Structures are given as C-alpha cells and as structure tokens.
Amino acid sequence: MAWALRPNFLILPGDLVDDGTKKNQWIHEFFAIMHPLISRVPLFPVLGNHERNADHYYRYMDLPAPEYFYSFRYGNAVFFMLD
C-alpha cells in the first residue's frame, strides 16, 4: 500500500523486528514484508530497542558510520537519525 503513494524514501524509527537477535524475524518477517517497498526506494532505519543492538541489524543495513546515528539531506531538509 505504501508503494502506491510513490514515496521518495522510507524512514523507520526503530523496532524493525520484535527481537533483533533472531535471524528468522529479519529474513521471514521484515525483509519478506518490506521487499516490495525497499526494493524500490531507499530505506533509512534507526536502531530501536527491539533490535537489541544485534549483529543482524549491522549486517543487513548499510548505513554511514557509526550506524546507530547518522544524518542525510533531501532537498533543503536535513534528517538526523538517532538511536
């Protein structure tokens, strides 16, 4: 449904999965559900408490160092992404 709105990017402010230490939640829940959207638009996630600072988050997300906080510009706006 979100793709029907043709967004330019997607921001997810934490809690991408219920338990970030469980690989099956990333593979079979997060990526399976999100693929139609994140295969078309950039994803800007923020680490949440449910990710538990697990290695899976850092393996699956390609973010500017140090990854638990970063910023990006879009047009004349600056977005500050903070854990």
N, CA, C and O atoms as a Tinker XYZ file with bonds, in Angstrom:
   332  protein
     1  N      0.821000   -1.187000    0.000000    73     2
     2  CA     0.000000    0.000000    0.000000    64     1     3
     3  C      0.871000    1.259000    0.000000    63     2     4     5
     4  O      0.533000    2.252000   -0.644000    81     3
     5  N      1.993000    1.213000    0.725000    73     3     6
     6  CA     2.864000    2.394000    0.778000    64     5     7
     7  C      3.442000    2.699000   -0.596000    63     6     8     9
     8  O      3.600000    3.867000   -0.952000    81     7
     9  N      3.762000    1.663000   -1.376000    73     7    10
    10  CA     4.335000    1.894000   -2.705000    64     9    11
    11  C      3.340000    2.629000   -3.611000    63    10    12    13
    12  O      3.761000    3.368000   -4.501000    81    11
    13  N      2.074000    2.448000   -3.409000    73    11    14
    14  CA     1.056000    3.129000   -4.220000    64    13    15
    15  C      1.155000    4.642000   -4.085000    63    14    16    17
    16  O      0.720000    5.369000   -4.977000    81    15
    17  N      1.722000    5.126000   -2.981000    73    15    18
    18  CA     1.906000    6.566000   -2.780000    64    17    19
    19  C      3.185000    7.087000   -3.428000    63    18    20    21
    20  O      3.418000    8.295000   -3.453000    81    19
    21  N      4.012000    6.187000   -3.950000    73    19    22
    22  CA     5.269000    6.511000   -4.627000    64    21    23
    23  C      6.171000    7.415000   -3.778000    63    22    24    25
    24  O      6.520000    8.517000   -4.203000    81    23
    25  N      6.552000    6.949000   -2.576000    73    23    26
    26  CA     7.422000    7.762000   -1.729000    64    25    27
    27  C      8.826000    7.873000   -2.322000    63    26    28    29
    28  O      9.244000    7.032000   -3.118000    81    27
    29  N      9.539000    8.907000   -1.929000    73    27    30
    30  CA    10.927000    9.086000   -2.378000    64    29    31
    31  C     11.903000    8.295000   -1.515000    63    30    32    33
    32  O     12.985000    7.928000   -1.974000    81    31
    33  N     11.530000    8.038000   -0.290000    73    31    34
    34  CA    12.345000    7.236000    0.620000    64    33    35
    35  C     11.468000    6.792000    1.788000    63    34    36    37
    36  O     10.324000    7.224000    1.926000    81    35
    37  N     12.025000    5.927000    2.617000    73    35    38
    38  CA    11.302000    5.380000    3.760000    64    37    39
    39  C     12.142000    5.552000    5.016000    63    38    40    41
    40  O     13.321000    5.198000    5.027000    81    39
    41  N     11.550000    6.088000    6.067000    73    39    42
    42  CA    12.196000    6.198000    7.367000    64    41    43
    43  C     11.484000    5.248000    8.323000    63    42    44    45
    44  O     10.261000    5.281000    8.456000    81    43
    45  N     12.268000    4.403000    8.985000    73    43    46
    46  CA    11.717000    3.507000   10.003000    64    45    47
    47  C     12.403000    3.834000   11.324000    63    46    48    49
    48  O     13.587000    3.541000   11.492000    81    47
    49  N     11.683000    4.431000   12.253000    73    47    50
    50  CA    12.288000    4.892000   13.506000    64    49    51
    51  C     12.388000    3.813000   14.581000    63    50    52    53
    52  O     11.823000    3.961000   15.665000    81    51
    53  N     13.086000    2.757000   14.293000    73    51    54
    54  CA    13.348000    1.724000   15.284000    64    53    55
    55  C     12.285000    0.651000   15.345000    63    54    56    57
    56  O     11.191000    0.792000   14.799000    81    55
    57  N     12.638000   -0.427000   16.026000    73    55    58
    58  CA    11.775000   -1.591000   16.197000    64    57    59
    59  C     11.335000   -2.170000   14.854000    63    58    60    61
    60  O     10.146000   -2.326000   14.578000    81    59
    61  N     12.326000   -2.481000   14.039000    73    59    62
    62  CA    12.070000   -3.085000   12.737000    64    61    63
    63  C     11.567000   -4.519000   12.895000    63    62    64    65
    64  O     10.777000   -5.000000   12.083000    81    63
    65  N     12.030000   -5.192000   13.940000    73    63    66
    66  CA    11.614000   -6.557000   14.273000    64    65    67
    67  C     11.292000   -6.620000   15.762000    63    66    68    69
    68  O     11.576000   -5.680000   16.504000    81    67
    69  N     10.703000   -7.722000   16.194000    73    67    70
    70  CA    10.407000   -7.882000   17.626000    64    69    71
    71  C     11.653000   -8.223000   18.432000    63    70    72    73
    72  O     11.814000   -7.753000   19.558000    81    71
    73  N     12.535000   -9.040000   17.859000    73    71    74
    74  CA    13.754000   -9.451000   18.557000    64    73    75
    75  C     14.888000   -9.517000   17.542000    63    74    76    77
    76  O     14.968000  -10.457000   16.752000    81    75
    77  N     15.754000   -8.525000   17.565000    73    75    78
    78  CA    16.830000   -8.414000   16.586000    64    77    79
    79  C     17.851000   -9.523000   16.607000    63    78    80    81
    80  O     18.644000   -9.649000   15.674000    81    79
    81  N     17.850000  -10.335000   17.657000    73    79    82
    82  CA    18.806000  -11.442000   17.734000    64    81    83
    83  C     18.327000  -12.671000   16.955000    63    82    84    85
    84  O     19.090000  -13.618000   16.767000    81    83
    85  N     17.081000  -12.660000   16.507000    73    83    86
    86  CA    16.508000  -13.815000   15.802000    64    85    87
    87  C     16.530000  -13.570000   14.287000    63    86    88    89
    88  O     15.768000  -12.763000   13.755000    81    87
    89  N     17.413000  -14.280000   13.631000    73    87    90
    90  CA    17.611000  -14.103000   12.188000    64    89    91
    91  C     16.324000  -14.345000   11.400000    63    90    92    93
    92  O     16.062000  -13.659000   10.412000    81    91
    93  N     15.522000  -15.318000   11.835000    73    91    94
    94  CA    14.302000  -15.624000   11.092000    64    93    95
    95  C     13.337000  -14.441000   11.065000    63    94    96    97
    96  O     12.576000  -14.294000   10.108000    81    95
    97  N     13.355000  -13.597000   12.096000    73    95    98
    98  CA    12.486000  -12.419000   12.075000    64    97    99
    99  C     12.941000  -11.428000   11.014000    63    98   100   101
   100  O     12.109000  -10.769000   10.391000    81    99
   101  N     14.232000  -11.313000   10.801000    73    99   102
   102  CA    14.738000  -10.420000    9.749000    64   101   103
   103  C     14.385000  -10.978000    8.363000    63   102   104   105
   104  O     13.859000  -10.263000    7.509000    81   103
   105  N     14.679000  -12.249000    8.160000    73   103   106
   106  CA    14.512000  -12.868000    6.845000    64   105   107
   107  C     13.037000  -13.083000    6.498000    63   106   108   109
   108  O     12.575000  -12.642000    5.446000    81   107
   109  N     12.304000  -13.756000    7.378000    73   107   110
   110  CA    10.944000  -14.184000    7.059000    64   109   111
   111  C      9.871000  -13.160000    7.400000    63   110   112   113
   112  O      8.744000  -13.260000    6.915000    81   111
   113  N     10.204000  -12.192000    8.214000    73   111   114
   114  CA     9.207000  -11.183000    8.561000    64   113   115
   115  C      9.572000   -9.821000    7.965000    63   114   116   117
   116  O      8.863000   -9.322000    7.091000    81   115
   117  N     10.654000   -9.225000    8.421000    73   115   118
   118  CA    10.984000   -7.873000    7.973000    64   117   119
   119  C     11.211000   -7.811000    6.459000    63   118   120   121
   120  O     10.489000   -7.105000    5.754000    81   119
   121  N     12.201000   -8.540000    5.959000    73   119   122
   122  CA    12.533000   -8.440000    4.535000    64   121   123
   123  C     11.440000   -9.006000    3.636000    63   122   124   125
   124  O     11.200000   -8.467000    2.555000    81   123
   125  N     10.780000  -10.064000    4.051000    73   123   126
   126  CA     9.705000  -10.634000    3.231000    64   125   127
   127  C      8.568000   -9.636000    3.046000    63   126   128   129
   128  O      8.023000   -9.500000    1.951000    81   127
   129  N      8.218000   -8.947000    4.113000    73   127   130
   130  CA     7.114000   -7.988000    4.052000    64   129   131
   131  C      7.539000   -6.686000    3.373000    63   130   132   133
   132  O      6.780000   -6.116000    2.589000    81   131
   133  N      8.746000   -6.219000    3.672000    73   131   134
   134  CA     9.200000   -4.916000    3.195000    64   133   135
   135  C      9.771000   -4.924000    1.782000    63   134   136   137
   136  O      9.927000   -3.860000    1.183000    81   135
   137  N     10.084000   -6.081000    1.241000    73   135   138
   138  CA    10.746000   -6.161000   -0.062000    64   137   139
   139  C     10.065000   -5.352000   -1.169000    63   138   140   141
   140  O     10.758000   -4.643000   -1.899000    81   139
   141  N      8.752000   -5.426000   -1.326000    73   139   142
   142  CA     8.130000   -4.658000   -2.414000    64   141   143
   143  C      8.414000   -3.154000   -2.324000    63   142   144   145
   144  O      8.465000   -2.477000   -3.350000    81   143
   145  N      8.592000   -2.644000   -1.148000    73   143   146
   146  CA     8.857000   -1.212000   -0.987000    64   145   147
   147  C     10.349000   -0.910000   -0.988000    63   146   148   149
   148  O     10.801000   -0.038000   -1.730000    81   147
   149  N     11.120000   -1.620000   -0.168000    73   147   150
   150  CA    12.536000   -1.268000   -0.061000    64   149   151
   151  C     13.366000   -1.711000   -1.266000    63   150   152   153
   152  O     14.539000   -1.354000   -1.370000    81   151
   153  N     12.786000   -2.465000   -2.153000    73   151   154
   154  CA    13.486000   -2.769000   -3.408000    64   153   155
   155  C     13.332000   -1.621000   -4.404000    63   154   156   157
   156  O     13.984000   -1.611000   -5.449000    81   155
   157  N     12.473000   -0.657000   -4.081000    73   155   158
   158  CA    12.204000    0.469000   -4.981000    64   157   159
   159  C     12.658000    1.825000   -4.442000    63   158   160   161
   160  O     12.953000    2.732000   -5.220000    81   159
   161  N     12.716000    1.968000   -3.127000    73   159   162
   162  CA    13.071000    3.256000   -2.528000    64   161   163
   163  C     14.117000    3.053000   -1.428000    63   162   164   165
   164  O     14.174000    1.986000   -0.817000    81   163
   165  N     14.938000    4.065000   -1.177000    73   163   166
   166  CA    15.933000    3.955000   -0.110000    64   165   167
   167  C     15.268000    3.832000    1.261000    63   166   168   169
   168  O     14.237000    4.447000    1.535000    81   167
   169  N     15.882000    3.031000    2.095000    73   167   170
   170  CA    15.420000    2.831000    3.466000    64   169   171
   171  C     16.408000    3.495000    4.413000    63   170   172   173
   172  O     17.612000    3.254000    4.329000    81   171
   173  N     15.906000    4.323000    5.304000    73   171   174
   174  CA    16.718000    4.965000    6.334000    64   173   175
   175  C     16.192000    4.510000    7.696000    63   174   176   177
   176  O     15.270000    5.115000    8.242000    81   175
   177  N     16.782000    3.438000    8.245000    73   175   178
   178  CA    16.306000    2.915000    9.524000    64   177   179
   179  C     17.052000    3.543000   10.700000    63   178   180   181
   180  O     18.121000    4.132000   10.546000    81   179
   181  N     16.454000    3.396000   11.864000    73   179   182
   182  CA    17.076000    3.785000   13.120000    64   181   183
   183  C     17.032000    2.562000   14.029000    63   182   184   185
   184  O     16.023000    1.862000   14.104000    81   183
   185  N     18.123000    2.322000   14.706000    73   183   186
   186  CA    18.202000    1.219000   15.646000    64   185   187
   187  C     17.237000    1.460000   16.805000    63   186   188   189
   188  O     17.251000    2.530000   17.414000    81   187
   189  N     16.407000    0.476000   17.107000    73   187   190
   190  CA    15.461000    0.581000   18.218000    64   189   191
   191  C     15.799000   -0.417000   19.309000    63   190   192   193
   192  O     16.717000   -1.224000   19.159000    81   191
   193  N     15.067000   -0.364000   20.394000    73   191   194
   194  CA    15.350000   -1.284000   21.499000    64   193   195
   195  C     15.047000   -2.734000   21.138000    63   194   196   197
   196  O     15.662000   -3.637000   21.705000    81   195
   197  N     14.136000   -2.984000   20.231000    73   195   198
   198  CA    13.812000   -4.362000   19.859000    64   197   199
   199  C     14.920000   -5.008000   19.034000    63   198   200   201
   200  O     15.047000   -6.232000   19.017000    81   199
   201  N     15.714000   -4.204000   18.357000    73   199   202
   202  CA    16.836000   -4.768000   17.599000    64   201   203
   203  C     17.934000   -5.265000   18.541000    63   202   204   205
   204  O     18.771000   -6.077000   18.147000    81   203
   205  N     17.931000   -4.781000   19.778000    73   203   206
   206  CA    18.860000   -5.228000   20.830000    64   205   207
   207  C     20.322000   -5.065000   20.434000    63   206   208   209
   208  O     21.183000   -5.810000   20.901000    81   207
   209  N     20.598000   -4.101000   19.582000    73   207   210
   210  CA    21.965000   -3.838000   19.130000    64   209   211
   211  C     22.610000   -5.102000   18.543000    63   210   212   213
   212  O     23.827000   -5.276000   18.611000    81   211
   213  N     21.794000   -5.964000   17.976000    73   211   214
   214  CA    22.254000   -7.254000   17.457000    64   213   215
   215  C     23.039000   -7.089000   16.167000    63   214   216   217
   216  O     22.830000   -6.142000   15.409000    81   215
   217  N     23.942000   -8.023000   15.931000    73   215   218
   218  CA    24.768000   -8.007000   14.722000    64   217   219
   219  C     23.935000   -8.030000   13.450000    63   218   220   221
   220  O     24.356000   -7.481000   12.432000    81   219
   221  N     22.767000   -8.652000   13.486000    73   219   222
   222  CA    21.934000   -8.729000   12.276000    64   221   223
   223  C     21.614000   -7.341000   11.741000    63   222   224   225
   224  O     21.662000   -7.126000   10.530000    81   223
   225  N     21.294000   -6.411000   12.600000    73   223   226
   226  CA    20.989000   -5.034000   12.156000    64   225   227
   227  C     22.161000   -4.464000   11.371000    63   226   228   229
   228  O     21.977000   -3.904000   10.290000    81   227
   229  N     23.360000   -4.606000   11.910000    73   227   230
   230  CA    24.544000   -4.030000   11.267000    64   229   231
   231  C     24.926000   -4.776000    9.996000    63   230   232   233
   232  O     25.482000   -4.180000    9.074000    81   231
   233  N     24.637000   -6.063000    9.937000    73   231   234
   234  CA    24.919000   -6.838000    8.717000    64   233   235
   235  C     23.945000   -6.487000    7.585000    63   234   236   237
   236  O     24.334000   -6.403000    6.420000    81   235
   237  N     22.691000   -6.287000    7.944000    73   235   238
   238  CA    21.663000   -6.089000    6.928000    64   237   239
   239  C     21.477000   -4.644000    6.492000    63   238   240   241
   240  O     20.979000   -4.384000    5.397000    81   239
   241  N     21.869000   -3.709000    7.334000    73   239   242
   242  CA    21.693000   -2.301000    6.992000    64   241   243
   243  C     23.041000   -1.706000    6.584000    63   242   244   245
   244  O     24.052000   -1.930000    7.250000    81   243
   245  N     23.050000   -0.958000    5.500000    73   243   246
   246  CA    24.270000   -0.327000    5.002000    64   245   247
   247  C     24.139000    1.170000    5.263000    63   246   248   249
   248  O     23.585000    1.906000    4.448000    81   247
   249  N     24.652000    1.609000    6.402000    73   247   250
   250  CA    24.470000    2.977000    6.853000    64   249   251
   251  C     25.814000    3.650000    7.088000    63   250   252   253
   252  O     26.828000    2.977000    7.276000    81   251
   253  N     25.821000    4.980000    7.076000    73   251   254
   254  CA    27.070000    5.689000    7.382000    64   253   255
   255  C     27.532000    5.387000    8.809000    63   254   256   257
   256  O     26.711000    5.248000    9.716000    81   255
   257  N     28.821000    5.290000    8.996000    73   255   258
   258  CA    29.375000    5.046000   10.335000    64   257   259
   259  C     29.026000    6.213000   11.246000    63   258   260   261
   260  O     29.031000    7.361000   10.801000    81   259
   261  N     28.730000    5.948000   12.485000    73   259   262
   262  CA    28.830000    4.686000   13.222000    64   261   263
   263  C     27.549000    3.846000   13.184000    63   262   264   265
   264  O     27.429000    2.902000   13.964000    81   263
   265  N     26.622000    4.143000   12.338000    73   263   266
   266  CA    25.387000    3.403000   12.064000    64   265   267
   267  C     24.271000    3.572000   13.090000    63   266   268   269
   268  O     23.101000    3.515000   12.713000    81   267
   269  N     24.574000    3.774000   14.346000    73   267   270
   270  CA    23.494000    3.973000   15.319000    64   269   271
   271  C     23.060000    5.436000   15.378000    63   270   272   273
   272  O     22.087000    5.764000   16.057000    81   271
   273  N     23.771000    6.313000   14.676000    73   271   274
   274  CA    23.278000    7.661000   14.399000    64   273   275
   275  C     23.933000    8.145000   13.114000    63   274   276   277
   276  O     25.089000    7.828000   12.834000    81   275
   277  N     23.190000    8.906000   12.348000    73   275   278
   278  CA    23.686000    9.452000   11.082000    64   277   279
   279  C     22.709000   10.525000   10.634000    63   278   280   281
   280  O     21.656000   10.719000   11.241000    81   279
   281  N     23.066000   11.206000    9.582000    73   279   282
   282  CA    22.159000   12.208000    9.018000    64   281   283
   283  C     22.206000   12.095000    7.502000    63   282   284   285
   284  O     23.148000   11.544000    6.933000    81   283
   285  N     21.176000   12.626000    6.864000    73   283   286
   286  CA    21.167000   12.699000    5.408000    64   285   287
   287  C     20.341000   13.908000    4.984000    63   286   288   289
   288  O     19.493000   14.398000    5.729000    81   287
   289  N     20.608000   14.368000    3.782000    73   287   290
   290  CA    19.902000   15.524000    3.225000    64   289   291
   291  C     18.956000   15.062000    2.128000    63   290   292   293
   292  O     19.251000   14.150000    1.356000    81   291
   293  N     17.823000   15.718000    2.090000    73   291   294
   294  CA    16.881000   15.515000    0.992000    64   293   295
   295  C     16.316000   16.891000    0.670000    63   294   296   297
   296  O     15.607000   17.485000    1.482000    81   295
   297  N     16.631000   17.392000   -0.512000    73   295   298
   298  CA    16.225000   18.749000   -0.869000    64   297   299
   299  C     16.848000   19.732000    0.099000    63   298   300   301
   300  O     18.058000   19.698000    0.324000    81   299
   301  N     16.048000   20.599000    0.671000    73   299   302
   302  CA    16.581000   21.563000    1.624000    64   301   303
   303  C     16.375000   21.120000    3.077000    63   302   304   305
   304  O     16.495000   21.934000    3.993000    81   303
   305  N     16.067000   19.841000    3.293000    73   303   306
   306  CA    15.865000   19.302000    4.640000    64   305   307
   307  C     17.038000   18.420000    5.044000    63   306   308   309
   308  O     17.620000   17.720000    4.215000    81   307
   309  N     17.369000   18.462000    6.303000    73   307   310
   310  CA    18.377000   17.561000    6.865000    64   309   311
   311  C     17.669000   16.674000    7.884000    63   310   312   313
   312  O     16.960000   17.167000    8.761000    81   311
   313  N     17.862000   15.385000    7.762000    73   311   314
   314  CA    17.257000   14.404000    8.663000    64   313   315
   315  C     18.342000   13.860000    9.586000    63   314   316   317
   316  O     19.379000   13.388000    9.120000    81   315
   317  N     18.105000   13.924000   10.879000    73   315   318
   318  CA    19.023000   13.407000   11.877000    64   317   319
   319  C     18.435000   12.121000   12.438000    63   318   320   321
   320  O     17.384000   12.128000   13.079000    81   319
   321  N     19.121000   11.031000   12.189000    73   319   322
   322  CA    18.647000    9.714000   12.593000    64   321   323
   323  C     19.420000    9.305000   13.842000    63   322   324   325
   324  O     20.634000    9.109000   13.800000    81   323
   325  N     18.691000    9.180000   14.962000    73   323   326
   326  CA    19.326000    8.911000   16.247000    64   325   327
   327  C     18.744000    7.676000   16.910000    63   326   328   329
   328  O     17.528000    7.486000   16.935000    81   327
   329  N     19.621000    6.838000   17.446000    73   327   330
   330  CA    19.196000    5.679000   18.223000    64   329   331
   331  C     18.577000    6.208000   19.508000    63   330   332
   332  O     18.134000    5.424000   20.348000    81   331
